Amino acid sequence: MDLIPEDQREYIFMDRESDLKRLSQPLECVCFRTSIWDETLYKAWSNIVHSLIPNVDELEQHLNHFAEMIDADEVLLFERATFLVICYSERRQHNDIHRFEKVSNIIKQFKLSCTKLAAQFQNMEVRNSRFAAFIESFTANTYIMVILSDSSIPSATTLWNIRNSRKHFEMLESVRTCHLNRIHLCIVCNVV
């Protein structure tokens, strides 16, 4: 879409989307209007990853329960290698709709810096008077991010809760992996 004049983008996107949906019948086709210059490409890939997870609703229910139990504003699961959002629980609404993409980019840059120093990223904590954020290696395929608006909760308490929930989510992941092994082919098209 970046190479198409701005005044023609919507028309061309809708035209190509219509063609793809018609040609892919009876399959359901979802198209994403993306750009390499903003977070739309990340959002599209996150949606694709999200749609490939067979038990994502169950996973979100467990994240919601976990967030409720520890009084977290938000809990996110990121895919380990790409830092794409797998699923999340949001208990308090935020204005920035691109915050997940921004966090992902920051963490990917930080991981790259760690790699250059021959170190491996494991976890991170960011804290000020308004919030505390924890990013922790979680399961074999995920990282978890926990956001708390109550920054008076000790780090050790939150980290203990994250670590104690790990086995439960590993079990959910093993069920998910069994289902994913049944997926034979996934095709992603980039239409210009």
MDAnalysis code that builds the backbone (N, CA, C; Angstrom):
import MDAnalysis as mda
import numpy as np

u = mda.Universe.empty(576, n_residues=192, atom_resindex=np.repeat(np.arange(192), 3), trajectory=True)
u.add_TopologyAttr("name", ["N", "CA", "C"] * 192)
u.add_TopologyAttr("resid", np.arange(1, 193))
u.add_TopologyAttr("resname", ["MET", "ASP", "LEU", "ILE", "PRO", "GLU", "ASP", "GLN", "ARG", "GLU", "TYR", "ILE", "PHE", "MET", "ASP", "ARG", "GLU", "SER", "ASP", "LEU", "LYS", "ARG", "LEU", "SER", "GLN", "PRO", "LEU", "GLU", "CYS", "VAL", "CYS", "PHE", "ARG", "THR", "SER", "ILE", "TRP", "ASP", "GLU", "THR", "LEU", "TYR", "LYS", "ALA", "TRP", "SER", "ASN", "ILE", "VAL", "HIS", "SER", "LEU", "ILE", "PRO", "ASN", "VAL", "ASP", "GLU", "LEU", "GLU", "GLN", "HIS", "LEU", "ASN", "HIS", "PHE", "ALA", "GLU", "MET", "ILE", "ASP", "ALA", "ASP", "GLU", "VAL", "LEU", "LEU", "PHE", "GLU", "ARG", "ALA", "THR", "PHE", "LEU", "VAL", "ILE", "CYS", "TYR", "SER", "GLU", "ARG", "ARG", "GLN", "HIS", "ASN", "ASP", "ILE", "HIS", "ARG", "PHE", "GLU", "LYS", "VAL", "SER", "ASN", "ILE", "ILE", "LYS", "GLN", "PHE", "LYS", "LEU", "SER", "CYS", "THR", "LYS", "LEU", "ALA", "ALA", "GLN", "PHE", "GLN", "ASN", "MET", "GLU", "VAL", "ARG", "ASN", "SER", "ARG", "PHE", "ALA", "ALA", "PHE", "ILE", "GLU", "SER", "PHE", "THR", "ALA", "ASN", "THR", "TYR", "ILE", "MET", "VAL", "ILE", "LEU", "SER", "ASP", "SER", "SER", "ILE", "PRO", "SER", "ALA", "THR", "THR", "LEU", "TRP", "ASN", "ILE", "ARG", "ASN", "SER", "ARG", "LYS", "HIS", "PHE", "GLU", "MET", "LEU", "GLU", "SER", "VAL", "ARG", "THR", "CYS", "HIS", "LEU", "ASN", "ARG", "ILE", "HIS", "LEU", "CYS", "ILE", "VAL", "CYS", "ASN", "VAL", "VAL"])
u.atoms.positions = np.array([
    [0.827, -1.199, 0.000],
    [0.000, 0.000, 0.000],
    [0.867, 1.257, 0.000],
    [2.089, 1.149, 0.490],
    [2.940, 2.330, 0.596],
    [3.306, 2.915, -0.766],
    [3.322, 2.095, -1.809],
    [3.717, 2.555, -3.141],
    [2.550, 3.133, -3.942],
    [1.349, 3.018, -3.405],
    [0.150, 3.509, -4.089],
    [-0.118, 4.941, -3.625],
    [-0.439, 5.853, -4.558],
    [-0.761, 7.227, -4.150],
    [-1.865, 7.227, -3.091],
    [-1.703, 8.087, -2.118],
    [-2.594, 8.084, -0.953],
    [-4.070, 8.222, -1.319],
    [-4.386, 9.029, -2.305],
    [-5.788, 9.235, -2.673],
    [-6.418, 8.018, -3.360],
    [-5.603, 7.020, -3.726],
    [-6.113, 5.817, -4.390],
    [-6.077, 4.576, -3.494],
    [-5.478, 4.676, -2.333],
    [-5.257, 3.501, -1.476],
    [-6.542, 2.789, -1.081],
    [-7.509, 3.543, -0.627],
    [-8.752, 2.926, -0.160],
    [-9.449, 2.187, -1.301],
    [-9.558, 2.833, -2.439],
    [-10.212, 2.215, -3.598],
    [-9.481, 0.941, -4.028],
    [-8.171, 1.006, -4.165],
    [-7.393, -0.155, -4.616],
    [-7.449, -1.278, -3.592],
    [-7.348, -0.914, -2.310],
    [-7.447, -1.943, -1.268],
    [-8.792, -2.658, -1.343],
    [-9.870, -1.898, -1.417],
    [-11.204, -2.504, -1.455],
    [-11.390, -3.354, -2.715],
    [-10.829, -2.899, -3.837],
    [-10.915, -3.658, -5.082],
    [-10.173, -4.991, -4.960],
    [-8.962, -4.950, -4.444],
    [-8.170, -6.180, -4.285],
    [-8.785, -7.099, -3.237],
    [-9.281, -6.504, -2.163],
    [-9.941, -7.297, -1.125],
    [-11.150, -8.025, -1.704],
    [-11.932, -7.325, -2.499],
    [-13.107, -7.931, -3.130],
    [-12.699, -9.094, -4.034],
    [-11.647, -8.897, -4.837],
    [-11.148, -9.971, -5.707],
    [-10.705, -11.183, -4.892],
    [-9.931, -10.942, -3.849],
    [-9.430, -12.048, -3.026],
    [-10.559, -12.817, -2.360],
    [-11.539, -12.096, -1.836],
    [-12.665, -12.760, -1.175],
    [-13.477, -13.585, -2.170],
    [-13.655, -13.058, -3.355],
    [-14.389, -13.788, -4.395],
    [-13.612, -15.032, -4.827],
    [-12.317, -14.883, -5.065],
    [-11.499, -15.994, -5.552],
    [-11.235, -17.066, -4.494],
    [-11.343, -16.703, -3.235],
    [-11.050, -17.669, -2.169],
    [-12.288, -18.408, -1.677],
    [-13.451, -18.131, -2.252],
    [-14.682, -18.821, -1.867],
    [-14.490, -20.330, -1.979],
    [-14.944, -21.149, -1.111],
    [-15.809, -20.886, 0.030],
    [-15.039, -20.564, 1.318],
    [-13.727, -20.407, 1.222],
    [-12.945, -20.075, 2.410],
    [-13.183, -18.629, 2.818],
    [-13.047, -18.374, 4.114],
    [-13.164, -17.011, 4.612],
    [-11.815, -16.325, 4.442],
    [-11.830, -15.148, 3.893],
    [-10.600, -14.400, 3.638],
    [-10.662, -13.083, 4.407],
    [-9.623, -12.796, 5.176],
    [-9.535, -11.541, 5.910],
    [-8.328, -10.786, 5.378],
    [-8.537, -9.542, 4.993],
    [-7.456, -8.728, 4.433],
    [-7.110, -7.601, 5.399],
    [-5.847, -7.240, 5.424],
    [-5.364, -6.180, 6.296],
    [-4.685, -5.108, 5.449],
    [-5.075, -3.890, 5.657],
    [-4.430, -2.768, 4.968],
    [-3.239, -2.346, 5.822],
    [-2.035, -2.614, 5.330],
    [-0.839, -2.400, 6.146],
    [0.150, -1.452, 5.483],
    [1.076, -1.001, 6.307],
    [2.168, -0.146, 5.857],
    [3.423, -0.555, 6.611],
    [4.566, -0.395, 5.972],
    [5.814, -0.674, 6.688],
    [6.205, 0.496, 7.578],
    [5.479, 1.600, 7.498],
    [5.842, 2.817, 8.223],
    [5.089, 3.000, 9.535],
    [4.174, 2.120, 9.858],
    [3.460, 2.256, 11.130],
    [3.191, 0.870, 11.717],
    [2.338, 0.814, 12.733],
    [2.101, -0.427, 13.470],
    [1.104, -1.363, 12.798],
    [0.568, -1.003, 11.648],
    [-0.478, -1.824, 11.025],
    [0.023, -3.200, 10.599],
    [1.264, -3.292, 10.160],
    [1.818, -4.585, 9.747],
    [1.943, -5.520, 10.954],
    [2.428, -4.976, 12.067],
    [2.528, -5.747, 13.308],
    [1.142, -6.228, 13.737],
    [0.168, -5.329, 13.685],
    [-1.196, -5.669, 14.096],
    [-1.763, -6.786, 13.214],
    [-1.506, -6.719, 11.918],
    [-1.997, -7.759, 11.008],
    [-1.381, -9.108, 11.352],
    [-0.074, -9.153, 11.554],
    [0.584, -10.419, 11.898],
    [0.103, -10.942, 13.252],
    [-0.119, -10.057, 14.208],
    [-0.652, -10.493, 15.507],
    [-2.033, -11.116, 15.334],
    [-2.859, -10.513, 14.491],
    [-4.194, -11.078, 14.233],
    [-4.098, -12.450, 13.586],
    [-3.127, -12.622, 12.689],
    [-2.938, -13.922, 12.038],
    [-2.510, -14.966, 13.064],
    [-1.528, -14.628, 13.897],
    [-1.073, -15.555, 14.945],
    [-2.235, -15.900, 15.870],
    [-2.971, -14.880, 16.273],
    [-4.129, -15.065, 17.154],
    [-5.133, -16.041, 16.532],
    [-5.382, -15.914, 15.234],
    [-6.376, -16.772, 14.575],
    [-5.902, -18.214, 14.423],
    [-4.599, -18.453, 14.486],
    [-4.070, -19.807, 14.329],
    [-4.086, -20.616, 15.623],
    [-4.356, -19.968, 16.735],
    [-4.332, -20.659, 18.025],
    [-5.716, -21.240, 18.305],
    [-5.805, -22.570, 18.353],
    [-7.119, -23.206, 18.467],
    [-7.829, -22.953, 19.795],
    [-7.101, -22.814, 20.880],
    [-7.751, -22.632, 22.183],
    [-7.555, -21.216, 22.714],
    [-7.547, -20.229, 21.821],
    [-7.262, -18.859, 22.232],
    [-8.325, -18.318, 23.193],
    [-9.582, -18.689, 23.012],
    [-10.628, -18.222, 23.931],
    [-10.388, -18.746, 25.343],
    [-10.021, -20.010, 25.438],
    [-9.708, -20.605, 26.744],
    [-8.489, -19.920, 27.362],
    [-7.490, -19.676, 26.554],
    [-6.275, -19.006, 27.017],
    [-6.601, -17.609, 27.546],
    [-7.457, -16.880, 26.837],
    [-7.861, -15.543, 27.280],
    [-8.654, -15.602, 28.585],
    [-9.490, -16.620, 28.744],
    [-10.233, -16.777, 30.001],
    [-9.270, -16.968, 31.171],
    [-8.241, -17.777, 30.959],
    [-7.257, -18.016, 32.019],
    [-6.435, -16.758, 32.294],
    [-6.122, -15.999, 31.259],
    [-5.420, -14.723, 31.466],
    [-6.296, -13.745, 32.234],
    [-7.587, -13.692, 31.898],
    [-8.521, -12.818, 32.621],
    [-8.571, -13.185, 34.099],
    [-8.646, -14.475, 34.374],
    [-8.683, -14.948, 35.762],
    [-7.382, -14.587, 36.485],
    [-6.258, -14.813, 35.828],
    [-4.957, -14.480, 36.411],
    [-4.873, -12.979, 36.694],
    [-5.290, -12.146, 35.738],
    [-5.252, -10.690, 35.917],
    [-6.126, -10.261, 37.092],
    [-7.289, -10.879, 37.209],
    [-8.194, -10.580, 38.310],
    [-7.576, -10.962, 39.660],
    [-6.978, -12.142, 39.708],
    [-6.395, -12.647, 40.958],
    [-5.261, -11.754, 41.474],
    [-4.457, -11.205, 40.554],
    [-3.315, -10.397, 41.000],
    [-3.588, -8.897, 40.885],
    [-4.827, -8.534, 40.547],
    [-5.254, -7.144, 40.403],
    [-4.409, -6.386, 39.375],
    [-4.164, -7.036, 38.237],
    [-3.388, -6.413, 37.160],
    [-4.311, -5.622, 36.240],
    [-3.810, -4.518, 35.722],
    [-4.557, -3.750, 34.727],
    [-4.610, -4.513, 33.409],
    [-3.446, -5.068, 33.041],
    [-3.337, -5.815, 31.791],
    [-2.361, -6.966, 31.960],
    [-2.641, -8.046, 31.224],
    [-1.708, -9.170, 31.124],
    [-1.677, -9.563, 29.651],
    [-0.480, -9.668, 29.097],
    [-0.318, -10.029, 27.686],
    [0.579, -11.234, 27.556],
    [0.282, -12.070, 26.572],
    [1.191, -13.149, 26.191],
    [1.762, -12.807, 24.823],
    [3.088, -12.780, 24.740],
    [3.790, -12.531, 23.485],
    [4.406, -13.830, 22.990],
    [4.424, -14.023, 21.681],
    [5.159, -15.133, 21.094],
    [6.640, -14.844, 21.299],
    [7.395, -15.846, 21.693],
    [8.780, -15.666, 22.138],
    [9.703, -15.050, 21.082],
    [9.682, -15.553, 19.871],
    [10.655, -15.116, 18.858],
    [10.302, -13.773, 18.229],
    [9.032, -13.556, 17.934],
    [8.616, -12.357, 17.199],
    [8.059, -11.252, 18.084],
    [7.706, -11.588, 19.306],
    [7.021, -10.684, 20.228],
    [5.696, -10.184, 19.663],
    [5.045, -11.020, 18.866],
    [3.683, -10.728, 18.436],
    [2.743, -11.081, 19.582],
    [1.680, -10.301, 19.740],
    [0.712, -10.569, 20.804],
    [-0.097, -11.810, 20.442],
    [-0.089, -12.791, 21.344],
    [-0.907, -13.995, 21.163],
    [-2.308, -13.716, 21.683],
    [-2.385, -13.215, 22.905],
    [-3.664, -12.828, 23.489],
    [-3.393, -11.934, 24.690],
    [-4.445, -11.305, 25.182],
    [-4.267, -10.398, 26.316],
    [-5.552, -10.279, 27.120],
    [-5.377, -9.781, 28.332],
    [-6.493, -9.459, 29.209],
    [-6.344, -7.993, 29.584],
    [-7.401, -7.238, 29.377],
    [-7.372, -5.805, 29.683],
    [-8.492, -5.507, 30.669],
    [-8.122, -5.132, 31.881],
    [-9.124, -4.845, 32.910],
    [-9.389, -3.355, 33.043],
    [-8.452, -2.534, 32.604],
    [-8.622, -1.077, 32.602],
    [-8.276, -0.576, 31.204],
    [-9.189, 0.207, 30.652],
    [-9.016, 0.656, 29.273],
    [-7.937, 1.737, 29.175],
    [-7.207, 1.710, 28.046],
    [-6.145, 2.680, 27.791],
    [-6.416, 3.397, 26.477],
    [-5.901, 4.628, 26.378],
    [-6.144, 5.438, 25.185],
    [-5.288, 5.039, 23.992],
    [-4.077, 4.557, 24.235],
    [-3.141, 4.263, 23.153],
    [-3.425, 2.875, 22.571],
    [-4.059, 2.838, 21.412],
    [-4.416, 1.549, 20.805],
    [-3.209, 0.841, 20.199],
    [-2.096, 1.550, 20.056],
    [-0.889, 0.955, 19.468],
    [0.159, 0.597, 20.522],
    [-0.211, 0.607, 21.794],
    [0.783, 0.395, 22.850],
    [1.449, -0.980, 22.775],
    [0.702, -2.024, 22.397],
    [1.296, -3.362, 22.321],
    [2.386, -3.403, 21.255],
    [2.095, -2.782, 20.121],
    [3.068, -2.746, 19.035],
    [4.313, -1.971, 19.455],
    [4.101, -0.871, 20.162],
    [5.230, -0.051, 20.621],
    [6.084, -0.822, 21.625],
    [5.433, -1.475, 22.575],
    [6.165, -2.275, 23.565],
    [6.938, -3.384, 22.868],
    [6.293, -4.041, 21.924],
    [6.958, -5.113, 21.187],
    [8.214, -4.602, 20.492],
    [8.119, -3.458, 19.840],
    [9.286, -2.897, 19.154],
    [10.396, -2.533, 20.129],
    [10.041, -1.972, 21.270],
    [11.044, -1.622, 22.286],
    [11.748, -2.879, 22.785],
    [10.974, -3.909, 23.091],
    [11.567, -5.149, 23.605],
    [12.426, -5.821, 22.544],
    [11.966, -5.827, 21.293],
    [12.774, -6.432, 20.227],
    [14.109, -5.703, 20.078],
    [14.092, -4.374, 20.187],
    [15.349, -3.615, 20.112],
    [16.244, -3.936, 21.307],
    [15.631, -4.057, 22.476],
    [16.400, -4.395, 23.675],
    [16.995, -5.802, 23.556],
    [16.195, -6.753, 23.055],
    [16.692, -8.124, 22.849],
    [17.858, -8.133, 21.865],
    [17.761, -7.316, 20.823],
    [18.837, -7.220, 19.838],
    [20.112, -6.691, 20.491],
    [19.974, -5.696, 21.363],
    [21.134, -5.166, 22.097],
    [21.745, -6.237, 22.987],
    [20.896, -7.026, 23.634],
    [21.393, -8.121, 24.477],
    [22.177, -9.126, 23.640],
    [21.648, -9.458, 22.471],
    [22.303, -10.426, 21.590],
    [23.683, -9.928, 21.175],
    [23.790, -8.637, 20.880],
    [25.081, -8.057, 20.491],
    [26.109, -8.167, 21.612],
    [25.627, -8.220, 22.846],
    [26.514, -8.354, 24.006],
    [26.661, -9.811, 24.437],
    [26.189, -10.732, 23.607],
    [26.227, -12.174, 23.892],
    [25.461, -12.516, 25.168],
    [24.380, -11.776, 25.405],
    [23.516, -12.028, 26.557],
    [22.134, -12.413, 26.035],
    [21.352, -13.062, 26.888],
    [20.009, -13.465, 26.489],
    [18.989, -12.744, 27.355],
    [17.984, -12.148, 26.712],
    [16.931, -11.446, 27.431],
    [16.067, -12.448, 28.193],
    [15.886, -12.223, 29.494],
    [15.037, -13.092, 30.314],
    [13.830, -12.345, 30.875],
    [14.089, -11.161, 31.455],
    [12.991, -10.420, 32.058],
    [13.343, -8.947, 32.184],
    [12.313, -8.170, 32.503],
    [12.486, -6.735, 32.658],
    [11.409, -6.226, 33.608],
    [11.777, -5.235, 34.387],
    [10.809, -4.558, 35.248],
    [10.974, -3.061, 35.056],
    [9.857, -2.374, 34.856],
    [9.841, -0.917, 34.752],
    [8.840, -0.438, 35.790],
    [9.262, 0.528, 36.590],
    [8.412, 0.963, 37.698],
    [8.564, 2.469, 37.894],
    [7.450, 3.133, 38.162],
    [7.477, 4.515, 38.626],
    [6.320, 4.689, 39.606],
    [5.972, 5.926, 39.927],
    [4.935, 6.144, 40.942],
    [3.532, 5.797, 40.445],
    [3.343, 5.671, 39.115],
    [2.008, 5.425, 38.567],
    [1.743, 3.990, 38.139],
    [2.802, 3.200, 37.907],
    [2.589, 1.829, 37.450],
    [3.844, 0.991, 37.662],
    [3.646, -0.310, 37.529],
    [4.765, -1.263, 37.496],
    [4.485, -2.213, 36.336],
    [5.510, -2.460, 35.528],
    [5.384, -3.365, 34.383],
    [6.450, -4.439, 34.489],
    [6.041, -5.674, 34.268],
    [6.946, -6.820, 34.331],
    [6.851, -7.575, 33.015],
    [7.990, -7.870, 32.428],
    [8.046, -8.748, 31.261],
    [8.951, -9.892, 31.654],
    [8.416, -11.096, 31.540],
    [9.113, -12.271, 32.065],
    [9.036, -13.409, 31.054],
    [10.130, -14.134, 30.900],
    [10.098, -15.368, 30.124],
    [9.082, -16.271, 30.813],
    [8.142, -16.828, 30.046],
    [7.017, -17.498, 30.690],
    [6.966, -18.988, 30.372],
    [6.613, -19.338, 29.151],
    [6.603, -20.752, 28.764],
    [7.662, -20.951, 27.680],
    [7.728, -22.148, 27.148],
    [8.725, -22.436, 26.103],
    [8.540, -21.542, 24.881],
    [7.308, -21.070, 24.652],
    [7.023, -20.286, 23.452],
    [6.544, -18.869, 23.714],
    [6.520, -18.448, 24.988],
    [5.931, -17.137, 25.283],
    [6.729, -16.329, 26.304],
    [6.463, -15.030, 26.253],
    [6.799, -14.102, 27.325],
    [5.476, -13.566, 27.838],
    [5.460, -13.176, 29.110],
    [4.264, -12.575, 29.686],
    [4.603, -11.146, 30.097],
    [3.640, -10.257, 29.929],
    [3.790, -8.892, 30.422],
    [2.626, -8.614, 31.359],
    [2.947, -8.121, 32.552],
    [1.945, -7.791, 33.558],
    [2.079, -6.307, 33.883],
    [0.968, -5.575, 33.803],
    [0.940, -4.144, 34.108],
    [0.048, -3.942, 35.331],
    [0.603, -3.286, 36.345],
    [-0.138, -2.978, 37.576],
    [-0.163, -1.466, 37.776],
    [-1.327, -0.901, 38.079],
    [-1.365, 0.532, 38.386],
    [-1.012, 0.781, 39.848],
    [-1.085, -0.255, 40.667],
    [-0.676, -0.142, 42.070],
    [0.810, -0.477, 42.171],
    [1.637, 0.561, 42.100],
    [3.089, 0.337, 42.110],
    [3.627, 0.036, 43.507],
    [2.742, 0.040, 44.508],
    [3.203, -0.291, 45.862],
    [3.303, -1.805, 46.082],
    [2.742, -2.595, 45.178],
    [2.844, -4.057, 45.296],
    [4.299, -4.442, 45.071],
    [4.897, -5.169, 46.009],
    [6.314, -5.531, 45.872],
    [6.577, -6.384, 44.626],
    [7.710, -6.147, 44.013],
    [8.109, -6.908, 42.819],
    [8.091, -8.401, 43.094],
    [8.597, -8.793, 44.252],
    [8.690, -10.217, 44.587],
    [7.314, -10.880, 44.563],
    [6.284, -10.165, 44.984],
    [4.927, -10.717, 44.992],
    [4.439, -10.988, 43.571],
    [4.618, -10.008, 42.705],
    [4.176, -10.172, 41.308],
    [4.964, -11.270, 40.614],
    [6.275, -11.278, 40.796],
    [7.115, -12.303, 40.162],
    [6.766, -13.693, 40.684],
    [6.457, -13.798, 41.956],
    [6.048, -15.076, 42.545],
    [4.750, -15.559, 41.895],
    [3.790, -14.637, 41.726],
    [2.519, -14.993, 41.080],
    [2.725, -15.433, 39.629],
    [3.587, -14.732, 38.914],
    [3.881, -15.106, 37.523],
    [4.492, -16.499, 37.485],
    [5.483, -16.720, 38.310],
    [6.187, -18.010, 38.288],
    [5.285, -19.162, 38.734],
    [4.389, -18.890, 39.672],
    [3.484, -19.951, 40.128],
    [2.392, -20.274, 39.113],
    [2.093, -19.362, 38.225],
    [1.075, -19.641, 37.199],
    [1.684, -20.291, 35.955],
    [2.994, -20.323, 35.882],
    [3.703, -20.826, 34.696],
    [3.288, -22.254, 34.329],
    [3.265, -23.159, 35.302],
    [2.936, -24.570, 35.006],
    [1.539, -24.710, 34.416],
    [0.619, -23.939, 34.947],
    [-0.751, -23.988, 34.439],
    [-0.788, -23.576, 32.961],
    [-0.101, -22.499, 32.621],
    [-0.091, -22.027, 31.234],
    [0.743, -22.940, 30.333],
    [1.754, -23.589, 30.896],
    [2.504, -24.582, 30.111],
    [1.599, -25.742, 29.717],
    [0.705, -26.128, 30.636],
    [-0.242, -27.190, 30.321],
    [-1.179, -26.745, 29.195],
    [-1.680, -25.520, 29.269],
    [-2.544, -25.001, 28.204],
    [-1.789, -24.934, 26.879],
    [-0.528, -24.567, 26.948],
    [0.292, -24.483, 25.733],
    [0.517, -25.858, 25.118],
    [0.697, -26.871, 25.950],
    [0.915, -28.217, 25.401],
    [-0.334, -28.709, 24.679],
    [-1.503, -28.356, 25.173],
    [-2.753, -28.696, 24.486],
    [-2.804, -27.956, 23.158],
    [-2.413, -26.673, 23.184],
    [-2.412, -25.860, 21.967],
    [-1.427, -26.418, 20.943],
    [-0.248, -26.843, 21.379],
    [0.767, -27.370, 20.473],
    [0.274, -28.632, 19.783],
    [-0.443, -29.482, 20.508],
    [-1.003, -30.695, 19.891],
    [-1.941, -30.319, 18.751],
    [-2.772, -29.293, 18.966],
    [-3.692, -28.853, 17.916],
    [-2.942, -28.222, 16.753],
    [-1.918, -27.427, 17.042],
    [-1.171, -26.749, 15.983],
    [-0.432, -27.728, 15.090],
    [-0.047, -28.872, 15.635],
    [0.636, -29.866, 14.815],
    [-0.267, -30.398, 13.704],
    [-1.568, -30.173, 13.836],
    [-2.511, -30.635, 12.818],
    [-2.644, -29.641, 11.664],
    [-2.147, -28.435, 11.842],
    [-2.228, -27.437, 10.776],
    [-1.136, -27.738, 9.765],
    [-1.525, -27.957, 8.535],
    [-0.566, -28.366, 7.516],
    [-0.028, -27.199, 6.708],
    [-0.838, -26.195, 6.451],
    [-0.408, -25.145, 5.546],
    [-1.093, -23.842, 5.910],
    [-0.322, -22.797, 5.934],
    [-0.868, -21.459, 6.146],
    [-0.232, -20.558, 5.099],
    [-1.035, -19.906, 4.294],
    [-0.516, -19.042, 3.242],
    [-0.859, -17.607, 3.590],
    [0.147, -16.747, 3.540],
    [-0.046, -15.323, 3.775],
    [0.336, -14.607, 2.492],
    [-0.566, -13.789, 1.981],
    [-0.310, -13.068, 0.728],
    [-0.135, -11.588, 1.015],
    [0.830, -10.979, 0.359],
    [1.030, -9.541, 0.443],
    [0.646, -8.967, -0.908],
    [-0.458, -8.251, -0.966],
    [-0.967, -7.723, -2.228],
    [-0.555, -6.273, -2.371],
    [0.035, -5.947, -3.502],
    [0.428, -4.558, -3.781],
    [-0.492, -3.997, -4.837],
])
